[in-house]
């Protein structure tokens, strides 16, 4: 019995240390409020998912999106590149929402088979930097940030969520390298 307790305590300690090394503690981010001057056109692939399924679904939809792009390249990609992942139509009761993996484009025509055009609206956004401690922590860091934004920051901010869009992740050259960063844009209304 004593040996089992020691083993369990050691495992808990290892899990705690790994969590801290890979994830770290949550630090409230600096943010800025911006107005997107014009809409962003994107071509992408959408799925229906939920708070519990998003971690496995994002990998599936990304693989499918990349396979479709390899088969039918997206014309008029924005340079420098921008990948935009949109979360929209969140249902508080079911905790389900639409998730769209997409690439920004400069012009919309000849949409490749299997993909769809979406428009990120030109509205006010709160922009939060997402900087995971490690590459393994993207999903957990994003989840913690969204929880903070929608449960703490937004209710206390004086803003309301936009009915036009939930939020979107902007992946660009900052998303690469040792100190990777994503910009999370949260749609706002007064």
N, C-alpha and C positions, 0 to 999 in steps of 0.2 A: 504494500500500500504506500509506504514511504517513497519507494522508488518511482511509482506511478505519479505521485504528486511532484516530485523533483523533475521528472520528464515533462509533465504538463507545464510546470512553471518555466522551464527552459524554453519550451516551444512558444509560449506566450511572449517571453522576452525576445526571442528571435524574431517573431512576427512584428512586435512593436519596433524593434530596431530597424528591420527591413522597411516597414511602413515609413518611419521617419526618414530613412536614407533615400528612399525612392519618391515619396510624396512630400514630406515635410509638413510643417504646420501651415494653416491657412492665414494669409496676410491680406487684410482688406486692401484692395487695389486702388491706385489712383485712377481717375476716370476723367473723361472730358465729354461735354455735350457738343455735338456738331449737327449741322444741317447738311444733308446730302443735297447738293445743288441740282443734280439731274439723276434720273433713274439709272440703274445698272442693269444691262441686259445680260442674261446668263442662259446657257444651254445645259440641261442636266437631266437627272433621273430622280424620281421621287418614290418614296415608300411611306407606308403607314407604320408607325412604331409606337413604343411606349417608354415610359421612364425606366422600366425594368428590362426591356429588350433592346434599347438603343445601342448598348455596348457591343452586342453581337451583330445587330442589324447594320450598323455603320460599316463594318468590315465587308459584309455581303454586298451592300449597295455600291460601295466603292469599287469592289472587284468587278461587278457587273458593268458599272459606268466605264471603267478603264477598258474592259473588253469591248464594249460597244464603240468607244472612241478609237480603239486600235483598228477595228473593222471599218468604221466610217468616221474618219477624222472630222472634227468640228472646224468649220471655216471661220475666219476672222477672229481668231483668239486675241485677246487683249495682250499687249506687250508693254511692260514686263508682265508675266503671267499672273493671273489671280484665280484662285479656286475659291468658290463661295459655297458654303454649306448652310442652308436655311432651315430653321425650325419654325413651323407655323401651325396655326389652327389647334392650339393646345386645348384639350378638354380636361377641365379640373376634376370632373367626376371619374372618368375612365383613365386619366393620366396618359392618354394617347395623343399623338400629334403627327403632322406630316414632316418628313425630313427629306431635303433635296440636296443632292451632291451635284455641283455644277462648276462650269468654267465661265469666266466673264468673256464676253465678246464685244467687238466694236460695231458689229452690224448683224442683223438677224435676217438671214435668208438661207435656203438650202439646209434646213435642220436635219441632221442625220437621223436615219430610221431608228426608232426605239427611244429617242430623246425628245425633250420638250423645251420650249422657250418659257422663261419666267422673267419677271421684272421686279427688281428690288426697288421699292418706291423711294422717291425723293422726299424724305420727311426728316424730323429730328431724331437723333439717336444718342444714346449714352454709349460711349466706346470704352470698353474695359480690356486691358492687356491680359492675356493668359500666358503665363510663363511657368510651365511645369518644371519641377526640380530634375526630372529625368524623362527620357523619351517613353518610358513605360507608364508614365503617369498622366498622359494627355487626357484620357477619359475621366479619371477620378478628379483631376484638377478642374476640368470643364464642369463636371457635375457639382463640385463644391462651389464653383464660381456662380453657376446658374442658381443654385439653391440660395446663396447669399443675395444675389441680385433680386430674385423674384419674391423671396420671403422677408428680406430685411431692407435692402436699399430702396427698391421701388416703392413699397408702401410708405416709407418715410421721406421720399424725395419730393413729393408734390406733383409728380408726373403720374400718368396712367399708362398702361400698355397700349400700344397702337393697335387698332383693329385691322390694320393693313398688313402687318408682318410681326411675327414674334421677335425673332432675332436671327442674325447670321454671323457666321465665322468667316473672317477674311484670312485666307492663307496666301502668302506671297513670299518674296525672298526672305523676309524675317522669320518664316516658319522653318527655315533650314539652318543647319549648323549646330554648334555646341550649345548656344544659349537661345534656343528657338522660342518664338513668340507668335501667337495668333491674336488678332484683334477681334473681340466679340462686340458686335453692334446690336444694341437692344432698342427696338422701335418704341418711340414715345409719342404720347399725345398729352395735351394740357387737361 
